[in-house]
Every structure is written in C-alpha cells, then in structure tokens.
Amino acid sequence: MMADLFMLAALCVLISVAGALIRAWRGPGRADRMMSAQLIGSGGVGIAVLIAAARSEPAILDVALVLALLAAFAALAFVKTVTPKGAGDPEADEAETP
Amino acid sequence: MNAMEWFIAGLLALGVFFYVAGTVGLLRFPDTHSRLHALTKADNLGLGFIAIAAGLHWGDGWIAGKLALVWLLTLFAAGMAAQLVARAALKAEGGE
C-alpha cells in the first residue's frame, strides 16, 4: 500500500519533469535550456529516492547521489563554456589583470 | 501506525506539490532570472519533503543519514549553479 503511494508520487514527479522539456524546446537563451536540464537532474534525484523507498532498495540511493553530483558538474561545465576565458565565473574574468 | 502513514502521505503530497510548482514557475515566469529563482528553490524544497517521507517510511538510521546527505549535496549544488548561471545569463543579456 505505502509502496504504491511512493510509486504514484514518483510518477507525478516524472510528469512534472516532462514539463521541463517544453522549456528546453522553446527557451530563448542557452541559460534557459541549461535550467531545464537542471530541473531534469533534480527531478531525477527525487524519482530515484522515491523508487528506492518504494522497493526498500538502498542501492538506488547511490544512483540518486551520482545523479546529483553529475547535475552539479553539468551546470559548472555550462558556465565554463559561456564565460569568455573559461574561468567558470564571469566576475573572476573581470577581476583578472591581463 | 495508521497516523504515521497519513503523515508520510501528506509529506509526499507536499513534495510533489513543490516539484509541480517549480515546473510551473519554469514554464510561466517571464524572464530568465525569475525562472532560475523558481527552479533552484521550489524543487529542492520538494526533494526535502520527499527525503523526509522516505526516511520515515524506511525507518533506518543509516539510510536516513544517507538521504540527508543526498539532500544536502543537491542544496549546495543548486545554490552554486543558481549564482553561476545567473551571472552568466546577466553577461549574455549585456547587463553589468
């Protein structure tokens, strides 16, 4: 009974993550598309936690941890690509004395 | 135990509600920065409620600690990403 409830919640989060794809498709800027990817990342972490609880399977929590880590690195890599010198922080670029 | 199950169900409903709120904010808000604000806060609040519900349902101390770690990592990552993406977006718009 409770396991079914957790699976239902996972399904609802999955549907809400699917909504983020609309922003990835239409988003005017590159930052908007990156935000959509981030929402998919944090939604995936939530889904992994819910499925782990529904099946009482601790291994799926490791999936959640790895997914959270990868989403963080994806955001960092994105910011490093859009900054001119690849410093990763737009303000660090200004502070540098050439 | 029945009261506990109702409590867990309520926490799950709250978590799903905040996830849906984050998605609605990402879709409906007018500019990049307000969308970033909706995304990085609402989602992680939803994840927090879901993690608490999962920990209570599991009833194991070590698992609860691991869930707390997952949530903390996501919170720190979202805070970092919010700052960096916001600055990058501001640069792209030609702001200060």
N, CA and C atoms of all chains as a GROMACS GRO file, in nm:
protein
  582
    1MET      N    1   0.084  -0.121   0.000
    1MET     CA    2   0.000   0.000   0.000
    1MET      C    3   0.087   0.126   0.000
    2MET      N    4   0.178   0.134   0.099
    2MET     CA    5   0.266   0.252   0.104
    2MET      C    6   0.361   0.254  -0.016
    3ALA      N    7   0.406   0.134  -0.058
    3ALA     CA    8   0.497   0.128  -0.173
    3ALA      C    9   0.427   0.182  -0.298
    4ASP      N   10   0.299   0.150  -0.314
    4ASP     CA   11   0.224   0.201  -0.430
    4ASP      C   12   0.213   0.353  -0.425
    5LEU      N   13   0.198   0.405  -0.302
    5LEU     CA   14   0.188   0.551  -0.286
    5LEU      C   15   0.318   0.618  -0.330
    6PHE      N   16   0.432   0.556  -0.290
    6PHE     CA   17   0.561   0.613  -0.330
    6PHE      C   18   0.578   0.607  -0.482
    7MET      N   19   0.534   0.497  -0.544
    7MET     CA   20   0.545   0.487  -0.689
    7MET      C   21   0.455   0.590  -0.758
    8LEU      N   22   0.337   0.614  -0.701
    8LEU     CA   23   0.247   0.716  -0.757
    8LEU      C   24   0.312   0.854  -0.751
    9ALA      N   25   0.376   0.885  -0.636
    9ALA     CA   26   0.446   1.013  -0.624
    9ALA      C   27   0.558   1.023  -0.726
   10ALA      N   28   0.631   0.911  -0.748
   10ALA     CA   29   0.738   0.912  -0.848
   10ALA      C   30   0.682   0.941  -0.986
   11LEU      N   31   0.565   0.885  -1.016
   11LEU     CA   32   0.502   0.909  -1.146
   11LEU      C   33   0.466   1.057  -1.162
   12CYS      N   34   0.411   1.117  -1.054
   12CYS     CA   35   0.375   1.259  -1.060
   12CYS      C   36   0.499   1.346  -1.084
   13VAL      N   37   0.610   1.315  -1.013
   13VAL     CA   38   0.733   1.393  -1.033
   13VAL      C   39   0.784   1.374  -1.175
   14LEU      N   40   0.771   1.252  -1.228
   14LEU     CA   41   0.816   1.226  -1.366
   14LEU      C   42   0.737   1.311  -1.465
   15ILE      N   43   0.605   1.322  -1.444
   15ILE     CA   44   0.522   1.404  -1.534
   15ILE      C   45   0.565   1.551  -1.525
   16SER      N   46   0.596   1.597  -1.401
   16SER     CA   47   0.637   1.736  -1.386
   16SER      C   48   0.773   1.760  -1.451
   17VAL      N   49   0.861   1.659  -1.448
   17VAL     CA   50   0.990   1.672  -1.517
   17VAL      C   51   0.970   1.678  -1.668
   18ALA      N   52   0.871   1.602  -1.718
   18ALA     CA   53   0.842   1.606  -1.862
   18ALA      C   54   0.802   1.747  -1.904
   19GLY      N   55   0.736   1.823  -1.814
   19GLY     CA   56   0.701   1.960  -1.846
   19GLY      C   57   0.823   2.047  -1.868
   20ALA      N   58   0.934   2.013  -1.803
   20ALA     CA   59   1.056   2.092  -1.819
   20ALA      C   60   1.108   2.084  -1.961
   21LEU      N   61   1.075   1.977  -2.032
   21LEU     CA   62   1.123   1.962  -2.170
   21LEU      C   63   1.067   2.071  -2.260
   22ILE      N   64   0.946   2.122  -2.225
   22ILE     CA   65   0.888   2.230  -2.305
   22ILE      C   66   0.980   2.353  -2.300
   23ARG      N   67   1.034   2.381  -2.180
   23ARG     CA   68   1.125   2.495  -2.168
   23ARG      C   69   1.255   2.468  -2.244
   24ALA      N   70   1.300   2.345  -2.245
   24ALA     CA   71   1.422   2.313  -2.319
   24ALA      C   72   1.401   2.334  -2.468
   25TRP      N   73   1.279   2.309  -2.514
   25TRP     CA   74   1.248   2.321  -2.656
   25TRP      C   75   1.233   2.467  -2.696
   26ARG      N   76   1.164   2.549  -2.612
   26ARG     CA   77   1.132   2.685  -2.652
   26ARG      C   78   1.227   2.790  -2.597
   27GLY      N   79   1.300   2.754  -2.488
   27GLY     CA   80   1.377   2.854  -2.414
   27GLY      C   81   1.456   2.947  -2.501
   28PRO      N   82   1.439   3.079  -2.484
   28PRO     CA   83   1.506   3.172  -2.575
   28PRO      C   84   1.658   3.167  -2.562
   29GLY      N   85   1.709   3.156  -2.440
   29GLY     CA   86   1.854   3.162  -2.422
   29GLY      C   87   1.913   3.026  -2.389
   30ARG      N   88   2.048   3.022  -2.394
   30ARG     CA   89   2.113   2.895  -2.358
   30ARG      C   90   2.096   2.867  -2.209
   31ALA      N   91   2.090   2.974  -2.128
   31ALA     CA   92   2.074   2.956  -1.984
   31ALA      C   93   1.940   2.888  -1.952
   32ASP      N   94   1.837   2.921  -2.031
   32ASP     CA   95   1.705   2.860  -2.007
   32ASP      C   96   1.709   2.710  -2.034
   33ARG      N   97   1.780   2.673  -2.141
   33ARG     CA   98   1.789   2.530  -2.172
   33ARG      C   99   1.869   2.457  -2.065
   34MET      N  100   1.972   2.525  -2.012
   34MET     CA  101   2.051   2.463  -1.906
   34MET      C  102   1.967   2.445  -1.780
   35MET      N  103   1.880   2.544  -1.752
   35MET     CA  104   1.794   2.534  -1.634
   35MET      C  105   1.700   2.415  -1.648
   36SER      N  106   1.651   2.392  -1.770
   36SER     CA  107   1.565   2.277  -1.792
   36SER      C  108   1.641   2.147  -1.762
   37ALA      N  109   1.768   2.141  -1.805
   37ALA     CA  110   1.848   2.022  -1.776
   37ALA      C  111   1.867   2.005  -1.625
   38GLN      N  112   1.882   2.119  -1.555
   38GLN     CA  113   1.897   2.111  -1.409
   38GLN      C  114   1.771   2.060  -1.342
   39LEU      N  115   1.654   2.103  -1.394
   39LEU     CA  116   1.529   2.055  -1.335
   39LEU      C  117   1.515   1.905  -1.358
   40ILE      N  118   1.558   1.858  -1.476
   40ILE     CA  119   1.554   1.714  -1.502
   40ILE      C  120   1.648   1.642  -1.406
   41GLY      N  121   1.763   1.706  -1.374
   41GLY     CA  122   1.856   1.644  -1.279
   41GLY      C  123   1.796   1.633  -1.141
   42SER      N  124   1.741   1.743  -1.087
   42SER     CA  125   1.689   1.736  -0.950
   42SER      C  126   1.560   1.652  -0.946
   43GLY      N  127   1.482   1.654  -1.054
   43GLY     CA  128   1.366   1.566  -1.059
   43GLY      C  129   1.407   1.420  -1.062
   44GLY      N  130   1.515   1.390  -1.132
   44GLY     CA  131   1.564   1.253  -1.136
   44GLY      C  132   1.610   1.206  -1.000
   45VAL      N  133   1.675   1.297  -0.924
   45VAL     CA  134   1.716   1.261  -0.788
   45VAL      C  135   1.593   1.227  -0.703
   46GLY      N  136   1.487   1.309  -0.716
   46GLY     CA  137   1.365   1.283  -0.640
   46GLY      C  138   1.302   1.150  -0.679
   47ILE      N  139   1.298   1.121  -0.809
   47ILE     CA  140   1.240   0.995  -0.855
   47ILE      C  141   1.321   0.876  -0.803
   48ALA      N  142   1.456   0.889  -0.805
   48ALA     CA  143   1.540   0.779  -0.756
   48ALA      C  144   1.514   0.754  -0.607
   49VAL      N  145   1.503   0.863  -0.528
   49VAL     CA  146   1.477   0.847  -0.385
   49VAL      C  147   1.342   0.779  -0.363
   50LEU      N  148   1.240   0.820  -0.441
   50LEU     CA  149   1.106   0.762  -0.424
   50LEU      C  150   1.104   0.613  -0.460
   51ILE      N  151   1.172   0.577  -0.570
   51ILE     CA  152   1.173   0.435  -0.609
   51ILE      C  153   1.252   0.353  -0.507
   52ALA      N  154   1.363   0.411  -0.455
   52ALA     CA  155   1.440   0.340  -0.354
   52ALA      C  156   1.354   0.312  -0.231
   53ALA      N  157   1.272   0.411  -0.190
   53ALA     CA  158   1.186   0.392  -0.073
   53ALA      C  159   1.076   0.292  -0.103
   54ALA      N  160   1.022   0.296  -0.226
   54ALA     CA  161   0.912   0.206  -0.260
   54ALA      C  162   0.959   0.060  -0.259
   55ARG      N  163   1.084   0.036  -0.305
   55ARG     CA  164   1.131  -0.102  -0.314
   55ARG      C  165   1.224  -0.138  -0.200
   56SER      N  166   1.248  -0.045  -0.105
   56SER     CA  167   1.342  -0.067   0.006
   56SER      C  168   1.476  -0.120  -0.044
   57GLU      N  169   1.527  -0.051  -0.146
   57GLU     CA  170   1.650  -0.095  -0.212
   57GLU      C  171   1.757   0.014  -0.195
   58PRO      N  172   1.849  -0.002  -0.097
   58PRO     CA  173   1.945   0.105  -0.069
   58PRO      C  174   2.035   0.140  -0.187
   59ALA      N  175   2.054   0.046  -0.281
   59ALA     CA  176   2.146   0.071  -0.392
   59ALA      C  177   2.097   0.187  -0.479
   60ILE      N  178   1.964   0.205  -0.485
   60ILE     CA  179   1.912   0.311  -0.572
   60ILE      C  180   1.945   0.448  -0.515
   61LEU      N  181   1.972   0.454  -0.382
   61LEU     CA  182   2.014   0.582  -0.324
   61LEU      C  183   2.149   0.625  -0.380
   62ASP      N  184   2.236   0.529  -0.412
   62ASP     CA  185   2.364   0.564  -0.475
   62ASP      C  186   2.341   0.624  -0.613
   63VAL      N  187   2.241   0.572  -0.683
   63VAL     CA  188   2.204   0.631  -0.813
   63VAL      C  189   2.166   0.778  -0.793
   64ALA      N  190   2.087   0.806  -0.687
   64ALA     CA  191   2.046   0.944  -0.660
   64ALA      C  192   2.167   1.032  -0.632
   65LEU      N  193   2.262   0.980  -0.552
   65LEU     CA  194   2.383   1.058  -0.520
   65LEU      C  195   2.462   1.091  -0.645
   66VAL      N  196   2.485   0.990  -0.730
   66VAL     CA  197   2.565   1.011  -0.852
   66VAL      C  198   2.495   1.109  -0.944
   67LEU      N  199   2.361   1.098  -0.954
   67LEU     CA  200   2.286   1.189  -1.042
   67LEU      C  201   2.296   1.333  -0.992
   68ALA      N  202   2.289   1.353  -0.859
   68ALA     CA  203   2.303   1.488  -0.804
   68ALA      C  204   2.440   1.545  -0.836
   69LEU      N  205   2.544   1.462  -0.822
   69LEU     CA  206   2.680   1.505  -0.850
   69LEU      C  207   2.697   1.543  -0.996
   70LEU      N  208   2.643   1.458  -1.088
   70LEU     CA  209   2.657   1.484  -1.231
   70LEU      C  210   2.582   1.611  -1.272
   71ALA      N  211   2.464   1.635  -1.210
   71ALA     CA  212   2.390   1.756  -1.244
   71ALA      C  213   2.470   1.880  -1.204
   72ALA      N  214   2.536   1.874  -1.087
   72ALA     CA  215   2.618   1.987  -1.043
   72ALA      C  216   2.731   2.012  -1.141
   73PHE      N  217   2.799   1.905  -1.185
   73PHE     CA  218   2.910   1.923  -1.278
   73PHE      C  219   2.862   1.971  -1.414
   74ALA      N  220   2.742   1.931  -1.455
   74ALA     CA  221   2.688   1.977  -1.583
   74ALA      C  222   2.668   2.128  -1.579
   75ALA      N  223   2.614   2.180  -1.466
   75ALA     CA  224   2.593   2.324  -1.454
   75ALA      C  225   2.727   2.398  -1.458
   76LEU      N  226   2.827   2.345  -1.386
   76LEU     CA  227   2.959   2.408  -1.386
   76LEU      C  228   3.020   2.410  -1.525
   77ALA      N  229   3.009   2.297  -1.597
   77ALA     CA  230   3.066   2.290  -1.731
   77ALA      C  231   2.999   2.390  -1.823
   78PHE      N  232   2.865   2.407  -1.808
   78PHE     CA  233   2.793   2.504  -1.890
   78PHE      C  234   2.846   2.644  -1.866
   79VAL      N  235   2.862   2.682  -1.738
   79VAL     CA  236   2.909   2.818  -1.709
   79VAL      C  237   3.051   2.837  -1.761
   80LYS      N  238   3.133   2.732  -1.756
   80LYS     CA  239   3.269   2.745  -1.808
   80LYS      C  240   3.269   2.764  -1.960
   81THR      N  241   3.169   2.710  -2.028
   81THR     CA  242   3.166   2.730  -2.174
   81THR      C  243   3.118   2.870  -2.212
   82VAL      N  244   3.026   2.929  -2.135
   82VAL     CA  245   2.974   3.058  -2.179
   82VAL      C  246   3.061   3.175  -2.134
   83THR      N  247   3.150   3.154  -2.034
   83THR     CA  248   3.238   3.265  -1.998
   83THR      C  249   3.350   3.276  -2.100
   84PRO      N  250   3.390   3.401  -2.130
   84PRO     CA  251   3.484   3.423  -2.240
   84PRO      C  252   3.617   3.349  -2.223
   85LYS      N  253   3.678   3.357  -2.102
   85LYS     CA  254   3.810   3.295  -2.087
   85LYS      C  255   3.802   3.157  -2.026
   86GLY      N  256   3.681   3.108  -2.003
   86GLY     CA  257   3.667   2.974  -1.946
   86GLY      C  258   3.703   2.965  -1.800
   87ALA      N  259   3.692   3.079  -1.727
   87ALA     CA  260   3.726   3.077  -1.584
   87ALA      C  261   3.618   3.008  -1.503
   88GLY      N  262   3.496   3.007  -1.554
   88GLY     CA  263   3.386   2.946  -1.480
   88GLY      C  264   3.309   3.046  -1.398
   89ASP      N  265   3.365   3.164  -1.375
   89ASP     CA  266   3.294   3.267  -1.301
   89ASP      C  267   3.308   3.398  -1.376
   90PRO      N  268   3.199   3.454  -1.427
   90PRO     CA  269   3.208   3.578  -1.506
   90PRO      C  270   3.276   3.691  -1.430
   91GLU      N  271   3.259   3.694  -1.296
   91GLU     CA  272   3.320   3.803  -1.220
   91GLU      C  273   3.470   3.782  -1.204
   92ALA      N  274   3.514   3.657  -1.206
   92ALA     CA  275   3.658   3.630  -1.198
   92ALA      C  276   3.726   3.678  -1.326
   93ASP      N  277   3.653   3.673  -1.437
   93ASP     CA  278   3.710   3.720  -1.563
   93ASP      C  279   3.742   3.868  -1.558
   94GLU      N  280   3.652   3.946  -1.491
   94GLU     CA  281   3.674   4.090  -1.484
   94GLU      C  282   3.788   4.123  -1.390
   95ALA      N  283   3.800   4.045  -1.281
   95ALA     CA  284   3.897   4.077  -1.177
   95ALA      C  285   4.040   4.053  -1.225
   96GLU      N  286   4.053   3.964  -1.324
   96GLU     CA  287   4.188   3.929  -1.371
   96GLU      C  288   4.258   4.050  -1.433
   97THR      N  289   4.386   4.068  -1.398
   97THR     CA  290   4.464   4.170  -1.466
   97THR      C  291   4.546   4.101  -1.575
   98PRO      N  292   4.527   4.141  -1.698
   98PRO     CA  293   4.595   4.073  -1.808
   98PRO      C  294   4.747   4.098  -1.806
   99MET      N  295   0.013   0.336   1.389
   99MET     CA  296   0.087   0.327   1.263
   99MET      C  297   0.009   0.394   1.151
  100ASN      N  298  -0.127   0.387   1.162
  100ASN     CA  299  -0.207   0.447   1.057
  100ASN      C  300  -0.186   0.598   1.049
  101ALA      N  301  -0.173   0.662   1.170
  101ALA     CA  302  -0.148   0.806   1.173
  101ALA      C  303  -0.014   0.838   1.107
  102MET      N  304   0.085   0.753   1.132
  102MET     CA  305   0.217   0.771   1.072
  102MET      C  306   0.208   0.762   0.920
  103GLU      N  307   0.129   0.666   0.869
  103GLU     CA  308   0.116   0.652   0.724
  103GLU      C  309   0.050   0.775   0.663
  104TRP      N  310  -0.050   0.829   0.732
  104TRP     CA  311  -0.114   0.951   0.682
  104TRP      C  312  -0.014   1.066   0.679
  105PHE      N  313   0.072   1.072   0.783
  105PHE     CA  314   0.173   1.178   0.789
  105PHE      C  315   0.270   1.167   0.671
  106ILE      N  316   0.314   1.043   0.644
  106ILE     CA  317   0.406   1.021   0.531
  106ILE      C  318   0.338   1.058   0.399
  107ALA      N  319   0.210   1.022   0.385
  107ALA     CA  320   0.138   1.055   0.262
  107ALA      C  321   0.127   1.206   0.245
  108GLY      N  322   0.105   1.278   0.357
  108GLY     CA  323   0.099   1.424   0.350
  108GLY      C  324   0.231   1.484   0.306
  109LEU      N  325   0.342   1.430   0.363
  109LEU     CA  326   0.475   1.478   0.323
  109LEU      C  327   0.499   1.454   0.174
  110LEU      N  328   0.458   1.335   0.125
  110LEU     CA  329   0.475   1.305  -0.018
  110LEU      C  330   0.396   1.403  -0.103
  111ALA      N  331   0.272   1.431  -0.061
  111ALA     CA  332   0.188   1.523  -0.139
  111ALA      C  333   0.251   1.662  -0.144
  112LEU      N  334   0.306   1.707  -0.029
  112LEU     CA  335   0.375   1.837  -0.026
  112LEU      C  336   0.494   1.837  -0.121
  113GLY      N  337   0.574   1.730  -0.118
  113GLY     CA  338   0.691   1.723  -0.204
  113GLY      C  339   0.653   1.731  -0.351
  114VAL      N  340   0.552   1.651  -0.390
  114VAL     CA  341   0.508   1.653  -0.530
  114VAL      C  342   0.454   1.790  -0.567
  115PHE      N  343   0.381   1.854  -0.472
  115PHE     CA  344   0.327   1.987  -0.499
  115PHE      C  345   0.439   2.086  -0.530
  116PHE      N  346   0.549   2.081  -0.451
  116PHE     CA  347   0.657   2.177  -0.476
  116PHE      C  348   0.730   2.148  -0.606
  117TYR      N  349   0.742   2.018  -0.641
  117TYR     CA  350   0.802   1.986  -0.771
  117TYR      C  351   0.718   2.044  -0.885
  118VAL      N  352   0.585   2.025  -0.876
  118VAL     CA  353   0.497   2.078  -0.980
  118VAL      C  354   0.504   2.230  -0.983
  119ALA      N  355   0.514   2.293  -0.862
  119ALA     CA  356   0.524   2.439  -0.858
  119ALA      C  357   0.651   2.486  -0.926
  120GLY      N  358   0.762   2.413  -0.906
  120GLY     CA  359   0.887   2.450  -0.972
  120GLY      C  360   0.873   2.443  -1.123
  121THR      N  361   0.808   2.337  -1.173
  121THR     CA  362   0.791   2.323  -1.318
  121THR      C  363   0.702   2.434  -1.373
  122VAL      N  364   0.591   2.463  -1.301
  122VAL     CA  365   0.501   2.569  -1.347
  122VAL      C  366   0.575   2.702  -1.351
  123GLY      N  367   0.658   2.728  -1.248
  123GLY     CA  368   0.735   2.852  -1.247
  123GLY      C  369   0.831   2.859  -1.365
  124LEU      N  370   0.897   2.746  -1.394
  124LEU     CA  371   0.992   2.743  -1.506
  124LEU      C  372   0.921   2.770  -1.638
  125LEU      N  373   0.796   2.726  -1.649
  125LEU     CA  374   0.725   2.743  -1.775
  125LEU      C  375   0.659   2.880  -1.788
  126ARG      N  376   0.613   2.937  -1.676
  126ARG     CA  377   0.526   3.054  -1.684
  126ARG      C  378   0.595   3.188  -1.654
  127PHE      N  379   0.709   3.185  -1.584
  127PHE     CA  380   0.768   3.313  -1.545
  127PHE      C  381   0.827   3.384  -1.666
  128PRO      N  382   0.827   3.520  -1.661
  128PRO     CA  383   0.859   3.594  -1.783
  128PRO      C  384   1.007   3.598  -1.822
  129ASP      N  385   1.100   3.610  -1.726
  129ASP     CA  386   1.240   3.624  -1.770
  129ASP      C  387   1.331   3.520  -1.704
  130THR      N  388   1.455   3.515  -1.754
  130THR     CA  389   1.549   3.411  -1.714
  130THR      C  390   1.572   3.406  -1.563
  131HIS      N  391   1.587   3.525  -1.503
  131HIS     CA  392   1.628   3.525  -1.362
  131HIS      C  393   1.515   3.480  -1.269
  132SER      N  394   1.391   3.520  -1.301
  132SER     CA  395   1.282   3.473  -1.215
  132SER      C  396   1.260   3.324  -1.235
  133ARG      N  397   1.281   3.275  -1.357
  133ARG     CA  398   1.269   3.131  -1.380
  133ARG      C  399   1.375   3.055  -1.300
  134LEU      N  400   1.497   3.109  -1.297
  134LEU     CA  401   1.605   3.046  -1.221
  134LEU      C  402   1.570   3.042  -1.073
  135HIS      N  403   1.507   3.150  -1.026
  135HIS     CA  404   1.467   3.158  -0.886
  135HIS      C  405   1.364   3.048  -0.854
  136ALA      N  406   1.264   3.032  -0.942
  136ALA     CA  407   1.161   2.931  -0.918
  136ALA      C  408   1.223   2.791  -0.916
  137LEU      N  409   1.312   2.768  -1.010
  137LEU     CA  410   1.368   2.634  -1.026
  137LEU      C  411   1.456   2.591  -0.909
  138THR      N  412   1.550   2.677  -0.869
  138THR     CA  413   1.651   2.631  -0.775
  138THR      C  414   1.599   2.623  -0.632
  139LYS      N  415   1.484   2.683  -0.603
  139LYS     CA  416   1.435   2.678  -0.465
  139LYS      C  417   1.319   2.581  -0.448
  140ALA      N  418   1.218   2.593  -0.534
  140ALA     CA  419   1.098   2.509  -0.516
  140ALA      C  420   1.133   2.360  -0.526
  141ASP      N  421   1.215   2.327  -0.625
  141ASP     CA  422   1.250   2.187  -0.646
  141ASP      C  423   1.318   2.123  -0.527
  142ASN      N  424   1.413   2.196  -0.468
  142ASN     CA  425   1.489   2.136  -0.359
  142ASN      C  426   1.407   2.128  -0.232
  143LEU      N  427   1.310   2.219  -0.217
  143LEU     CA  428   1.215   2.205  -0.105
  143LEU      C  429   1.133   2.078  -0.124
  144GLY      N  430   1.087   2.053  -0.247
  144GLY     CA  431   1.013   1.930  -0.275
  144GLY      C  432   1.097   1.807  -0.246
  145LEU      N  433   1.224   1.811  -0.287
  145LEU     CA  434   1.313   1.697  -0.260
  145LEU      C  435   1.331   1.676  -0.110
  146GLY      N  436   1.336   1.787  -0.033
  146GLY     CA  437   1.349   1.774   0.112
  146GLY      C  438   1.231   1.700   0.173
  147PHE      N  439   1.109   1.739   0.134
  147PHE     CA  440   0.990   1.671   0.187
  147PHE      C  441   0.990   1.524   0.148
  148ILE      N  442   1.029   1.495   0.022
  148ILE     CA  443   1.030   1.357  -0.024
  148ILE      C  444   1.134   1.276   0.052
  149ALA      N  445   1.251   1.338   0.080
  149ALA     CA  446   1.356   1.266   0.152
  149ALA      C  447   1.311   1.235   0.295
  150ILE      N  448   1.243   1.331   0.360
  150ILE     CA  449   1.193   1.306   0.496
  150ILE      C  450   1.090   1.193   0.494
  151ALA      N  451   1.000   1.196   0.394
  151ALA     CA  452   0.899   1.090   0.384
  151ALA      C  453   0.965   0.954   0.364
  152ALA      N  454   1.067   0.948   0.276
  152ALA     CA  455   1.135   0.821   0.250
  152ALA      C  456   1.206   0.771   0.376
  153GLY      N  457   1.271   0.865   0.450
  153GLY     CA  458   1.341   0.824   0.571
  153GLY      C  459   1.246   0.769   0.676
  154LEU      N  460   1.131   0.832   0.690
  154LEU     CA  461   1.032   0.784   0.789
  154LEU      C  462   0.977   0.648   0.748
  155HIS      N  463   0.952   0.631   0.617
  155HIS     CA  464   0.897   0.505   0.567
  155HIS      C  465   0.996   0.391   0.586
  156TRP      N  466   1.126   0.421   0.565
  156TRP     CA  467   1.230   0.319   0.574
  156TRP      C  468   1.255   0.279   0.720
  157GLY      N  469   1.263   0.382   0.807
  157GLY     CA  470   1.282   0.354   0.949
  157GLY      C  471   1.419   0.300   0.983
  158ASP      N  472   1.522   0.347   0.913
  158ASP     CA  473   1.659   0.300   0.938
  158ASP      C  474   1.748   0.423   0.952
  159GLY      N  475   1.826   0.429   1.060
  159GLY     CA  476   1.906   0.547   1.088
  159GLY      C  477   2.010   0.577   0.982
  160TRP      N  478   2.082   0.474   0.938
  160TRP     CA  479   2.188   0.496   0.839
  160TRP      C  480   2.129   0.545   0.707
  161ILE      N  481   2.016   0.483   0.667
  161ILE     CA  482   1.952   0.525   0.542
  161ILE      C  483   1.906   0.670   0.553
  162ALA      N  484   1.855   0.708   0.673
  162ALA     CA  485   1.810   0.846   0.690
  162ALA      C  486   1.928   0.942   0.676
  163GLY      N  487   2.044   0.902   0.730
  163GLY     CA  488   2.164   0.986   0.716
  163GLY      C  489   2.204   1.001   0.571
  164LYS      N  490   2.194   0.891   0.496
  164LYS     CA  491   2.231   0.897   0.354
  164LYS      C  492   2.135   0.987   0.277
  165LEU      N  493   2.005   0.978   0.310
  165LEU     CA  494   1.907   1.065   0.245
  165LEU      C  495   1.938   1.211   0.275
  166ALA      N  496   1.977   1.240   0.401
  166ALA     CA  497   2.012   1.377   0.437
  166ALA      C  498   2.131   1.424   0.355
  167LEU      N  499   2.228   1.334   0.333
  167LEU     CA  500   2.345   1.370   0.252
  167LEU      C  501   2.306   1.401   0.108
  168VAL      N  502   2.217   1.317   0.051
  168VAL     CA  503   2.171   1.341  -0.086
  168VAL      C  504   2.107   1.480  -0.094
  169TRP      N  505   2.023   1.512   0.006
  169TRP     CA  506   1.954   1.640   0.003
  169TRP      C  507   2.052   1.757   0.017
  170LEU      N  508   2.150   1.742   0.110
  170LEU     CA  509   2.248   1.849   0.130
  170LEU      C  510   2.329   1.873   0.003
  171LEU      N  511   2.372   1.764  -0.062
  171LEU     CA  512   2.451   1.779  -0.185
  171LEU      C  513   2.370   1.854  -0.291
  172THR      N  514   2.241   1.818  -0.303
  172THR     CA  515   2.157   1.885  -0.402
  172THR      C  516   2.140   2.032  -0.369
  173LEU      N  517   2.125   2.062  -0.238
  173LEU     CA  518   2.109   2.202  -0.198
  173LEU      C  519   2.232   2.284  -0.233
  174PHE      N  520   2.351   2.233  -0.197
  174PHE     CA  521   2.474   2.307  -0.227
  174PHE      C  522   2.492   2.324  -0.378
  175ALA      N  523   2.465   2.216  -0.453
  175ALA     CA  524   2.480   2.222  -0.599
  175ALA      C  525   2.384   2.326  -0.657
  176ALA      N  526   2.260   2.329  -0.607
  176ALA     CA  527   2.163   2.424  -0.662
  176ALA      C  528   2.203   2.567  -0.629
  177GLY      N  529   2.254   2.591  -0.507
  177GLY     CA  530   2.298   2.726  -0.471
  177GLY      C  531   2.411   2.773  -0.561
  178MET      N  532   2.510   2.684  -0.581
  178MET     CA  533   2.624   2.719  -0.666
  178MET      C  534   2.577   2.745  -0.810
  179ALA      N  535   2.496   2.654  -0.862
  179ALA     CA  536   2.452   2.667  -1.001
  179ALA      C  537   2.368   2.793  -1.019
  180ALA      N  538   2.284   2.826  -0.918
  180ALA     CA  539   2.200   2.945  -0.930
  180ALA      C  540   2.286   3.069  -0.945
  181GLN      N  541   2.388   3.084  -0.858
  181GLN     CA  542   2.476   3.201  -0.866
  181GLN      C  543   2.546   3.208  -1.002
  182LEU      N  544   2.608   3.096  -1.042
  182LEU     CA  545   2.690   3.100  -1.163
  182LEU      C  546   2.606   3.120  -1.289
  183VAL      N  547   2.493   3.046  -1.298
  183VAL     CA  548   2.410   3.060  -1.418
  183VAL      C  549   2.350   3.201  -1.425
  184ALA      N  550   2.314   3.257  -1.307
  184ALA     CA  551   2.257   3.392  -1.307
  184ALA      C  552   2.359   3.493  -1.359
  185ARG      N  553   2.486   3.481  -1.314
  185ARG     CA  554   2.589   3.575  -1.362
  185ARG      C  555   2.612   3.558  -1.512
  186ALA      N  556   2.618   3.432  -1.557
  186ALA     CA  557   2.640   3.408  -1.699
  186ALA      C  558   2.526   3.464  -1.782
  187ALA      N  559   2.402   3.448  -1.733
  187ALA     CA  560   2.286   3.499  -1.807
  187ALA      C  561   2.288   3.651  -1.810
  188LEU      N  562   2.331   3.712  -1.698
  188LEU     CA  563   2.338   3.858  -1.693
  188LEU      C  564   2.439   3.910  -1.795
  189LYS      N  565   2.553   3.842  -1.806
  189LYS     CA  566   2.653   3.878  -1.907
  189LYS      C  567   2.595   3.867  -2.047
  190ALA      N  568   2.521   3.757  -2.071
  190ALA     CA  569   2.467   3.733  -2.205
  190ALA      C  570   2.367   3.842  -2.243
  191GLU      N  571   2.293   3.895  -2.141
  191GLU     CA  572   2.196   3.999  -2.170
  191GLU      C  573   2.261   4.136  -2.185
  192GLY      N  574   2.392   4.142  -2.159
  192GLY     CA  575   2.461   4.270  -2.170
  192GLY      C  576   2.439   4.359  -2.049
  193GLY      N  577   2.414   4.295  -1.932
  193GLY     CA  578   2.399   4.374  -1.809
  193GLY      C  579   2.536   4.408  -1.754
  194GLU      N  580   2.538   4.453  -1.627
  194GLU     CA  581   2.668   4.489  -1.567
  194GLU      C  582   2.753   4.366  -1.542
   0.00000   0.00000   0.00000
